Amino acid sequence: MKIALVVPPLDRGHLYKEWDLSGVDSVSPPMGLLFLAGMIREHSGIPTIHDAYARRMTLEQTIKEVLGTDPDVIGVTCMTPSYPGAKMFIQQIKKISPKIPVVLGGPHITALGEEVMEDITELDFGVLREGEITIVELLEKISNNGDLSKVDGILYRSGAGIVRTKERAFIDNLDVLPFPAWDLLPSLTEHYRMSIIGTKGSRATTLLTSRGCPGRCAFCDVGGVGRRIRGFSAEYVLKMIEILINDYGINDFLVYDDNFLSLKSRAKQICEEIIRKRWNIHWSCEARVDMVDPETLTLMKKAGCWQIEYGIESGSQKMLDLMRKKITLEQVEKALRWTKEAGIETRGNFIFGFPGETKETLEETIRFALKIDLDYFQQTFMTPYPGSAVYSEIEKYGSFDRNIEKMNNLTVNFIPAGLTAEELKYYSSEAFRKFYFRPRIIFHHLGKLRTYEDIQRLFIAFTAFLKTIIKMAFLKKQS
């Protein structure tokens, strides 16, 4: 069977209209579809990948390209922010080719299930949670007109109703999955641009080495991957790196795991092998502040790790406790100090506007961000995503705009009681301005400039940053 796998079109300018992301917005390869395509191909299917978002394709262009492959089945992936685009694509393609079965997978339908099926009446199937094994079984049933009830982890229509089959268990041994089908993408470096502050150059891509997150943060939805951490073996990860180096010329990796150090012994094994093989690569990752130690950090530095992104979230212990982060401000300071001592740069993520936030906690967070040893400050607004612990009762704590087009972390769609949207934007602008307009930070980043590409990347990032700060300040003044 031929199956077209689609990342639907999405208007970035509309999605992030309050932010100037021209030239700096990152676009990552669709890792979920790459693993799906590899699995389908291994089981004799013929997959194609159509990433309309990365290639900035219109709805019409996407439909024309997809139907041009004469697919037997169309599979669409979407997260919550891309749901409107996915819905429009499915509805339009069904008008043109109503007999082609359409499957929707990803975090949004995993969280909302039947609600999505009822909303998109043209949709034939929903794939819940991990899809690699599910899609192979589903394609086999579609091909042979088999019993759909025997396929775990799907939604389908039967008569006038929607049927949910038995929940599919998560994949224990991830090494059974074929390597991602990078060859089905038009180019890893032409259409995909990694974060300017998370990479050292343009020959960069993402790397996923594990699934699951043991954390219980109230703002996060892990329903699609589960709380139990499962990792590809060190051998599998090293082979992925080797393929990307040799076949695609990649030398810079963003490890997209929720927490690379959840499997610390495996992480050490990977680092030791990178050192032994003398690979000249750079990489960054995410980690929890309560899972690092000086010995591991030193080893990671030797293996090419140059930056670690920590989910700090707040400089108020009260807010951290409300978020269920299970960390302390003291742990944050200690982890950052150890990281800098190992020679690794630090990036901190913060969330403004979680339920219970006040002007005082926001000011406390800004003071903390200025105090700690941080190289990069990142801040987003609280977005109550479907599937997160706070989603179902979020209206108890403030005003929530359920317009899906505003669920993107950079738009204020939840306002805690006692605050206004304008105040959240003001504190955001103040945090960025106070953090980055300091001599220490300015000279630190100027001191890293080595090549023309370094200068160009910094100029693009600074220009977009400055435009956004000015715009946010203007919005505050208008209010």
C-alpha positions in Angstrom: 0.0 0.0 0.0 1.1 3.6 -0.7 0.6 5.9 2.3 1.2 9.6 2.2 2.3 11.0 5.6 1.5 14.7 6.0 2.5 17.5 8.2 -0.4 20.0 7.5 0.1 23.6 6.4 0.4 26.2 9.2 0.6 30.0 8.9 3.5 30.8 11.2 2.9 34.6 11.0 -0.7 34.1 12.1 0.2 31.7 14.8 2.9 33.9 16.4 1.6 37.3 15.4 2.8 39.1 18.5 6.3 37.9 18.0 8.8 38.7 15.3 10.3 35.3 14.4 11.5 36.1 10.9 14.7 34.3 10.3 14.9 32.8 13.8 11.9 30.4 14.1 13.1 26.9 14.2 11.6 24.1 12.1 12.5 20.5 13.2 12.2 17.4 11.1 9.0 15.5 11.8 10.6 12.7 13.9 7.3 10.9 14.5 6.6 10.6 10.8 10.2 9.6 10.1 9.9 6.6 12.5 6.5 5.8 11.1 7.8 5.8 7.5 10.7 3.6 8.4 8.3 1.1 10.0 5.9 1.1 7.1 8.7 0.6 4.6 10.1 -2.3 6.6 6.7 -4.0 6.3 6.5 -3.6 2.5 4.5 -0.4 2.5 5.4 2.6 0.3 5.5 5.8 2.4 6.0 9.4 1.2 6.4 12.4 3.5 4.9 15.8 2.8 6.0 18.4 5.3 3.9 21.4 4.3 4.9 23.3 7.4 8.7 23.1 6.8 8.3 23.8 3.1 5.9 26.7 3.6 3.3 25.1 1.3 -0.2 26.3 0.9 -3.2 24.1 1.4 -3.7 23.8 -2.3 -0.1 22.9 -3.0 -0.1 20.3 -0.3 -3.3 18.6 -1.6 -1.9 18.6 -5.1 1.4 17.1 -4.1 -0.2 14.4 -1.8 -2.8 13.3 -4.4 0.0 13.3 -7.0 1.4 10.2 -5.3 -1.8 8.3 -5.8 -2.0 7.2 -2.2 -4.1 4.3 -0.9 -4.2 5.9 2.6 -3.4 9.4 3.9 -1.9 9.8 7.4 -1.8 13.2 9.1 0.0 14.2 12.2 -0.8 17.3 14.4 -0.1 18.8 17.7 -2.6 21.2 19.3 -1.4 24.4 17.5 -1.5 22.7 14.1 -5.0 21.2 14.6 -6.9 23.9 12.6 -4.6 23.3 9.6 -5.0 19.5 9.9 -8.8 19.8 10.1 -8.9 22.0 7.0 -6.6 19.7 5.1 -8.6 16.6 5.9 -11.9 18.3 5.0 -10.6 19.6 1.7 -8.9 16.4 0.6 -12.0 14.4 1.5 -14.1 16.7 -0.8 -11.8 15.9 -3.7 -11.1 12.2 -2.9 -13.7 10.9 -0.5 -12.8 7.2 -0.9 -9.2 7.6 0.3 -9.1 6.6 4.0 -7.6 9.3 6.2 -5.8 8.6 9.5 -5.0 11.3 12.1 -2.3 10.7 14.8 -0.3 12.8 17.3 -0.7 14.3 20.7 -3.9 16.3 20.0 -6.1 13.3 19.1 -4.4 11.2 21.7 -5.6 13.7 24.4 -9.1 14.5 23.0 -10.0 11.3 21.0 -13.7 11.1 20.4 -14.0 14.9 20.5 -11.7 15.2 17.5 -13.6 12.5 15.6 -16.9 14.3 16.2 -15.4 17.6 15.2 -13.9 16.3 11.9 -16.7 14.1 10.6 -14.7 13.4 7.4 -11.9 11.6 9.5 -11.9 7.8 9.2 -9.4 6.8 11.8 -7.5 8.1 14.9 -4.2 6.6 16.0 -3.6 7.0 19.7 -0.2 7.2 21.5 2.8 5.6 19.7 1.8 4.8 16.2 4.6 2.6 14.6 3.1 -0.8 15.3 -0.5 0.4 15.2 -0.2 1.9 11.7 1.2 -1.3 10.3 -1.6 -3.4 11.7 -4.2 -0.7 10.6 -2.9 -0.7 7.0 -3.1 -4.5 6.9 -6.8 -4.4 8.0 -7.6 -1.6 5.6 -6.0 -3.5 2.7 -7.8 -6.8 3.5 -11.1 -5.3 4.8 -10.3 -7.0 8.1 -11.7 -6.6 11.6 -10.7 -3.2 12.9 -11.6 -4.1 16.4 -8.5 -6.3 16.5 -6.2 -3.3 16.1 -5.2 -1.9 19.5 -4.9 1.9 20.0 -7.3 3.3 17.3 -10.6 5.1 16.9 -12.8 4.3 14.0 -16.4 4.7 12.9 -18.9 1.9 13.0 -22.4 2.7 11.8 -23.4 6.0 13.5 -20.9 5.6 16.4 -17.2 5.9 17.2 -15.4 2.9 18.5 -12.3 3.1 20.7 -10.3 -0.2 20.8 -8.2 -1.5 23.6 -5.3 0.8 24.6 -2.0 -0.2 23.1 0.9 -0.8 25.4 4.0 1.4 24.9 6.9 -0.2 23.0 9.3 -1.6 25.6 12.3 -2.2 23.3 12.6 0.8 21.0 15.5 -0.8 19.2 12.9 -2.9 17.2 12.1 0.3 15.3 13.9 0.9 12.0 16.0 3.9 11.8 14.2 7.1 10.8 13.6 7.5 7.1 15.6 10.7 6.7 16.0 9.9 3.0 12.3 10.6 2.4 12.8 14.3 3.3 13.8 16.7 0.5 16.7 18.0 2.5 17.7 17.9 6.2 19.4 21.3 6.1 17.5 23.2 3.3 14.0 23.2 4.8 14.8 22.5 8.4 16.4 25.1 10.6 17.4 24.4 14.2 17.2 26.9 17.0 19.9 29.6 16.6 20.5 29.6 20.3 20.6 25.8 20.5 23.1 25.1 17.7 26.5 26.2 16.6 26.0 26.1 12.8 23.7 25.2 9.9 24.7 21.5 9.6 22.4 20.6 12.5 19.4 18.4 13.1 17.4 16.9 16.0 18.1 13.5 17.6 15.5 11.6 19.6 17.1 9.0 21.9 14.3 8.1 24.4 10.6 8.4 25.0 8.7 9.1 28.1 9.1 11.4 31.1 8.9 10.4 34.8 8.1 14.0 35.8 4.6 14.9 36.9 4.6 18.6 36.0 1.0 19.9 36.0 1.5 21.9 32.7 2.7 19.0 30.6 1.0 16.3 28.6 2.9 13.1 28.3 -0.1 10.9 27.4 1.4 10.1 24.0 4.7 8.7 25.3 4.0 7.8 28.9 5.7 8.5 32.2 8.0 5.5 32.1 11.3 6.4 30.4 12.3 4.1 27.6 15.5 4.6 25.7 17.0 3.4 22.5 20.2 1.5 23.3 23.5 3.3 23.2 24.4 1.2 20.1 21.2 2.4 18.3 21.8 6.0 19.2 25.4 5.9 18.0 24.4 4.3 14.7 21.9 7.1 14.2 24.6 9.7 14.8 27.0 7.8 12.4 24.3 7.8 9.6 23.6 11.5 10.0 27.4 12.3 10.0 28.3 10.1 7.0 25.2 10.4 4.8 23.9 13.9 5.6 27.0 15.8 6.7 25.5 16.7 10.1 27.9 17.7 12.8 25.6 19.5 15.3 22.7 17.7 17.2 19.9 18.9 19.4 18.9 15.9 21.6 15.1 16.3 21.8 14.5 13.9 24.7 12.5 15.3 27.6 15.4 14.5 29.8 18.5 13.0 28.3 20.0 12.1 31.7 17.0 10.1 32.9 19.0 7.1 31.8 22.3 8.2 33.2 24.4 5.1 32.6 23.3 4.9 29.0 24.1 8.6 28.6 27.6 8.0 29.9 28.1 5.0 27.5 27.1 7.2 24.6 29.5 9.9 25.6 32.4 7.5 26.1 31.9 6.0 22.6 31.7 9.5 21.0 35.0 10.2 22.6 36.5 6.9 21.6 35.4 7.3 18.0 36.8 10.9 18.0 33.8 12.3 16.3 34.1 16.0 15.9 30.5 16.9 16.7 28.6 19.4 18.9 25.4 18.7 20.7 23.0 20.1 23.2 20.3 18.5 25.3 17.6 19.0 28.0 18.0 17.8 31.5 16.4 18.2 35.0 18.4 20.1 37.6 18.1 17.3 40.1 19.7 14.7 37.7 23.1 16.2 37.0 26.4 15.8 38.7 29.9 17.1 38.1 31.4 13.8 36.9 28.7 13.3 34.3 28.8 16.9 33.1 32.6 16.7 32.6 32.2 13.6 30.5 29.4 15.2 28.4 31.7 18.2 27.7 34.5 16.0 26.5 32.0 14.2 24.2 31.0 17.5 22.5 28.1 18.8 24.7 28.2 22.5 24.7 24.8 23.5 26.1 22.2 22.1 28.4 18.6 23.4 28.5 17.0 23.2 32.0 13.3 23.5 32.7 13.6 26.0 35.6 10.1 27.4 35.0 10.0 29.9 37.9 12.1 31.8 40.4 9.4 31.4 43.0 9.5 28.3 45.1 5.7 28.7 45.7 5.2 28.5 41.9 7.5 25.5 41.5 5.5 23.7 44.1 2.2 24.6 42.4 3.6 23.3 39.1 4.6 20.0 40.7 8.2 20.4 39.5 9.6 18.6 42.5 12.8 20.8 42.4 14.1 23.6 44.6 15.7 26.9 43.8 18.9 25.7 45.6 19.0 22.7 43.2 18.7 25.0 40.2 21.6 27.2 41.4 23.8 24.2 42.1 23.1 22.5 38.8 23.9 25.7 36.9 27.1 26.2 38.8 28.2 22.6 38.1 27.3 23.0 34.4 29.3 26.2 34.0 32.3 24.7 35.9 32.3 21.8 33.4 32.5 24.3 30.5 28.9 23.8 29.3 26.6 26.7 28.5 23.3 27.0 30.3 19.8 27.7 28.9 16.8 28.1 31.2 13.1 27.8 30.3 10.6 29.8 32.3 6.8 29.8 32.3 4.8 33.0 33.1 1.2 32.9 34.1 0.7 29.5 35.7 -2.4 29.3 38.0 -1.4 31.2 41.2 1.0 33.6 39.5 1.0 37.1 40.9 3.0 40.3 40.2 5.1 39.4 43.2 6.0 35.9 41.9 6.8 37.3 38.5 9.1 39.9 40.0 10.7 37.2 42.1 11.3 35.1 39.0 13.0 38.0 37.1 15.3 38.7 40.1 16.2 35.0 40.2 16.9 34.8 36.5 19.3 37.8 36.9 21.0 36.2 39.9 21.7 32.7 38.6 24.6 31.7 36.2 22.5 31.5 33.0 23.7 32.2 29.5 20.3 32.0 27.7 16.9 33.0 29.1 13.8 31.6 27.4 10.2 32.4 28.5 6.8 31.3 27.4 3.3 31.9 28.6 1.3 29.2 30.3 -0.7 27.2 27.8 -3.2 24.6 29.3 -2.8 21.9 26.7 -5.3 19.1 26.4 -4.1 16.1 28.4 -2.2 18.2 31.0 -3.2 17.9 34.6 -4.6 21.4 34.8 -6.5 21.4 31.5 -9.9 20.1 32.6 -10.3 22.6 35.5 -8.3 25.5 34.4 -11.2 27.9 34.5 -11.1 27.7 38.3 -7.9 29.6 38.3 -8.5 32.4 35.8 -9.6 33.3 32.3 -8.9 30.7 29.6 -9.4 31.3 25.9 -10.0 27.8 24.4 -9.4 29.0 20.8 -6.9 26.4 19.6 -5.2 28.9 17.4 -3.9 30.6 20.5 -2.4 27.5 22.1 1.2 28.0 21.2 3.1 29.1 24.3 3.9 32.5 22.9 0.3 33.9 22.9 -1.4 34.7 26.2 -4.5 32.4 26.2 -4.7 31.8 30.0 -4.7 34.7 32.5 -4.4 33.9 36.2 -6.9 35.5 38.5 -5.6 38.9 39.6 -3.5 39.5 36.5 -4.2 40.9 33.0 -2.8 39.8 29.6 -1.1 43.2 29.3 0.7 42.7 32.7 1.9 39.3 31.6 3.3 40.7 28.4 4.9 43.6 30.3 6.7 41.3 32.7 7.8 39.1 29.7 9.3 42.2 28.0 10.9 43.3 31.2 12.4 39.9 31.8 14.0 39.7 28.3 15.2 43.3 28.4 16.8 43.1 31.9 18.4 39.7 31.2 19.9 40.3 27.8 20.8 44.0 28.1 23.5 43.4 30.7 27.2 43.9 29.9 28.0 40.3 31.1 25.6 38.7 28.7 26.4 41.1 25.8 30.1 40.5 26.0 29.7 36.8 26.5 27.8 36.4 23.2 30.1 38.8 21.4 33.1 36.8 22.6 31.7 33.7 20.9 31.8 35.2 17.4 34.4 33.4 15.3 33.0 33.2 11.8 30.9 35.2 9.4 28.1 32.7 10.0 28.3 33.4 13.8 27.9 37.1 13.1 25.1 36.6 10.7 23.2 34.3 13.1 23.6 36.6 16.1 22.5 39.7 14.0 19.3 37.9 12.9 18.5 36.7 16.4 19.2 40.2 17.9 17.1 42.0 15.3 14.1 39.8 15.8 14.5 40.0 19.6 14.7 43.8 19.5 11.6 44.1 17.3 9.6 41.9 19.7 10.7 43.8 22.8 9.7 47.1 21.3 6.3 45.7 20.1 5.5 44.2 23.5 6.4 47.5 25.2 4.2 49.3 22.8 1.3 47.0 23.5 1.7 47.7 27.2 1.8 51.4 26.6 -1.4 51.3 24.5 -3.2 49.4 27.3 
